[in-house]
Amino acid sequence: MADLYANKVCLAPMVRSGTLPLRLLSLRYGADLVYGEEIVDKRIISAVRVPNAVLDTVDFVSRSGDSVVFRTCPEEAGKVVFQIGTADAVLALKAAEHMCVSLRVCCFLQSAASITLLHTDLLTIATVDCFVSLCVAFSARDVAAVDINMGCPKHFSIQGGMGAALLRKPEVACDQIVKTLRRNLNIPVSCKIRLLPSTQETIHERPSNKASWEALAPVVSALSIPVLANGDVFLYEDLAKLRAISGASSFLIARGALANASIFRKEGRLSVAQVARDYLKVAAETDNVYQNTKYNVMRMLPSTLEEAYASGKDYQLANEGSDIVTVPDLAATRNSLQMYSLWNLQNYYEQHQDRFRAKAATLETQIKPQSHENPTLTTLPVSHDRYAESAASETQETVQVRNNRVGKPEFYCGTCKVQLLSQQDVALHTKGKKHKNVLRRQASATISKYVAKAAVRLEAPPSDPVTAVDETQKHKATIGERGHEGEEERATKRVKREDVAAPADALESA
């Protein structure tokens, strides 16, 4: 497992920046490994894993469905490291298992030469011909390794006992978190730490002075595991010099890669204008959100034209005759189309959007016929089913599948008109007060309706007009006591009034 980190040049984890577009661009430029941004354990545990057939990605979506917590794709398979922000060994393990052991398999021995694997997530069955024992181990993972953040000095991390705060608690960091992960995971586990003279400086904000590569040499020589050095790497040519000073075999590049991701190119860096264009293309291919794309591109651009000209080749024009885009130009944009127009990439962006819409429409038409034969919708029982006139004819309320483009089960409560995301949500929702209160209100209305119908059926037919009028008054009084009147009661009242009026007309004619 240590080979994963040996002699590697990697994209370092960066909050907000380490999303899929920058990771893919870094890999295409030559990075060996890429780290995702730090995600807190509870947030990834609560996320739902959703294969995105439109983008050909795997998305971990928040329970509310309003945001993508983490997105990965086959292109970075085996090269992406997931960083967890945690202060608890149990939560850290749950988060890591959620990312690394996403497929759980039950094995049943059928014969001496074949077994059937039941994929419990997608409910697909496959037969594998081989000689096996009674137990077969199988796991599929979306990330190559997990990393525990023990170096972030920001207030958000340290106030929750995460990040650099773990350096003050080695018994929690090492004895609990790291050992728990190593015992239970079959993938590499790493830790990002900080080296400073004192604990006070460690938990303070990032220092503005240059990185001390010499101080890392004793640590590297004392350890038998790979050490990835990070700090002040802005040129690929500097790696050989830093390797000789520190003794480290691998490196993490953060600010240097964010400013110009082509730092991973052995042939040399490209102009910032070209890198920005390449990044925007990758962002369009992965349908990255406008805010995150704008945030990252803004870190690549010069603040002013004077800065661009003073920096020389770093901001060299990608195409002759094109304008230099500065931070104020990008800040003035309000949507993706305006942003892409600054680099004349609006057609490229729209082409990918059209492709996504067409693919989504195709998938939707393919899934709809299947949903009638093998419905993937789980329907919750409604109160009307409990008080049907015939128990033998009880049926559940039918609800249409909503936005089901990937063939995964959708869960919709017809009683509360609420869209749910998983079977666990269904269990929690049905036990909740809101769902039960709605059931009680519907049950009360349903019972009142059937009681009223039963009362009408038991009433004897009126023998004379006076009796009919009295019965009508009694029925009105009963409805007034209940406080509401259904359609059936109103229809019954109209019929009785017609019966009363008919004899009166007959007497006048006589």
Secondary structure, DSSP 8 states (H G I E B T S, - for coil): -GGGTTT-EEE---TTT-SHHHHHHHHHHT-SEEE---EEHHHHHS-EEEEETTTTEEEEE-TTSS-EEEEE-GGGTTTEEEEEE-S-HHHHHHHHHHHH----EEEEEEETTEEEEEETTTTEEEEEES---S-------SSSEEEEE-----HHHHTTT-GGGGGG-HIIIIIIIIHHHHHH-SS-EEEE----SSHHHHSSS--SS---SGGGHHHHHH-SS--EEESS---TTHHHHHHHHH--SEEEESHHHHH-GGGG-TT----HHHHHHHHHHHHHHTT--HHHHHHHHHTTS-SSHHHHHHTGGGG--SSTT-----HHHHHT--SHHHHHHTTT-HHHHHHHHHHHHHHHHHHHHHHHHHHHHS--EEE---GGGGG-S-GGG---------S--S---EEEETTTTEEE-SHHHHHHHHHSHHHHHHHHHHHHHHHHHHHHHHHHHHS---SSHHHHHHHHHHHHHHHHHHT---HHHHHHHHHHHHHHHHHHHHHHH-
